[in-house]
Amino acid sequence: MTYDEVVEAVDTIRATGKAIEQIPAREIRTAVGDRGSLKTLLKHRDRYKEKLEEPEPEQYVTDDDIARVRTIVNEVVARHIATDREKTEIEVVEGARADQGTRGKDYRPRGRRS
C-alpha cells in the first residue's frame, strides 16, 4: 500500500464532508480495495494529516520580505567589496613606498639608460 494511494482514498472520503481525523483505517481500507494493513493505512493517513496542517511557506515569507533581504545582502556585499578594494589600494601604496625606500636615491628603473 503506497502513501499516494492512501492520500487519494482519504481525499475521496474527505470530499464527503468527513474531517481527516474522523476517517478510520477500515474505511480507508475499503476505499483502496481491501488492501494494506490497518497500521500502514493509519501511518499514511496521519502523515498526510501532518502535511495538510503545515503552513505554506508564503505564509511566513512574502515577496516584500524577500526583496528586503535581497537589498540588505546586496548592501553588505557592496560594503565588503569596497573594504577589500580599499585594503588592496592601501597595500599597493604601502608596497610602492617600501620599494622606493629600499631603492635609494640613485635608483633607476631597468630598461632606462642615460
Legacy VTK file of the C-alpha trace (Angstrom):
# vtk DataFile Version 3.0
C-alpha trace
ASCII
DATASET POLYDATA
POINTS 114 float
0.000 0.000 0.000
1.546 3.293 -1.057
1.258 6.685 0.554
-0.207 8.153 -2.652
-2.970 5.537 -2.755
-3.928 6.359 0.822
-3.887 10.099 0.077
-6.205 9.569 -2.875
-8.590 7.477 -0.769
-8.538 9.962 2.111
-9.237 12.865 -0.266
-12.169 10.975 -1.741
-13.590 10.367 1.734
-12.908 13.958 2.824
-14.912 15.158 -0.184
-17.977 13.651 1.515
-17.515 16.091 4.392
-15.557 13.987 6.885
-12.592 15.505 8.681
-9.370 13.576 8.194
-9.139 12.572 11.863
-12.654 11.100 11.635
-11.679 8.672 8.877
-10.983 5.226 10.354
-8.440 2.841 8.878
-11.166 0.346 7.901
-12.912 2.967 5.760
-9.626 3.798 4.021
-9.015 0.082 3.534
-12.398 -0.316 1.878
-11.698 2.675 -0.391
-8.420 1.148 -1.617
-9.938 -2.248 -2.381
-9.435 -4.035 0.948
-5.657 -3.879 0.696
-2.998 -2.860 3.202
-2.597 -3.315 6.925
-4.548 -1.036 9.224
-1.305 0.113 10.816
0.163 1.175 7.459
-3.054 2.884 6.398
-3.164 4.904 9.628
0.524 5.736 9.339
-0.019 7.164 5.839
-3.233 8.941 6.891
-1.504 10.592 9.848
1.475 11.604 7.712
-0.918 13.169 5.194
-2.765 14.969 8.013
0.519 16.472 9.227
1.323 17.597 5.711
-2.064 19.273 5.370
-1.519 21.118 8.644
1.863 22.520 7.617
1.575 26.187 6.719
2.592 27.145 3.219
5.977 28.902 3.011
4.428 32.060 1.602
2.506 32.460 4.850
5.825 33.195 6.512
7.820 34.981 3.839
6.277 37.460 1.437
7.756 38.819 -1.791
8.383 42.102 0.031
10.335 40.228 2.717
12.460 38.547 0.056
13.088 41.893 -1.657
14.198 43.468 1.646
16.548 40.577 2.387
17.978 40.786 -1.142
18.584 44.544 -0.681
20.307 44.028 2.671
22.506 41.236 1.302
23.473 43.381 -1.694
24.395 46.275 0.616
26.534 44.011 2.810
28.289 42.534 -0.231
28.899 46.021 -1.668
30.451 47.163 1.639
32.739 44.130 1.716
33.822 44.716 -1.866
34.520 48.392 -1.113
36.505 47.454 2.002
38.529 44.872 0.073
39.293 47.422 -2.649
40.419 49.974 -0.066
42.688 47.403 1.592
44.161 46.468 -1.773
44.795 50.122 -2.662
46.459 50.717 0.702
48.640 47.644 0.257
49.678 48.803 -3.224
50.559 52.292 -1.987
52.450 50.943 1.033
54.264 48.462 -1.196
55.282 51.246 -3.577
56.542 53.377 -0.682
58.506 50.436 0.697
60.042 49.815 -2.731
61.093 53.452 -3.019
62.650 53.383 0.430
64.822 50.339 -0.334
65.989 51.533 -3.733
67.853 54.575 -2.567
68.417 57.886 -4.305
70.351 56.504 -7.250
67.668 54.063 -8.262
66.809 53.962 -11.937
64.170 51.596 -13.283
65.505 48.866 -15.532
65.470 49.475 -19.217
66.283 53.152 -18.927
69.760 54.256 -19.762
71.123 57.685 -19.526
LINES 1 115
114 0 1 2 3 4 5 6 7 8 9 10 11 12 13 14 15 16 17 18 19 20 21 22 23 24 25 26 27 28 29 30 31 32 33 34 35 36 37 38 39 40 41 42 43 44 45 46 47 48 49 50 51 52 53 54 55 56 57 58 59 60 61 62 63 64 65 66 67 68 69 70 71 72 73 74 75 76 77 78 79 80 81 82 83 84 85 86 87 88 89 90 91 92 93 94 95 96 97 98 99 100 101 102 103 104 105 106 107 108 109 110 111 112 113
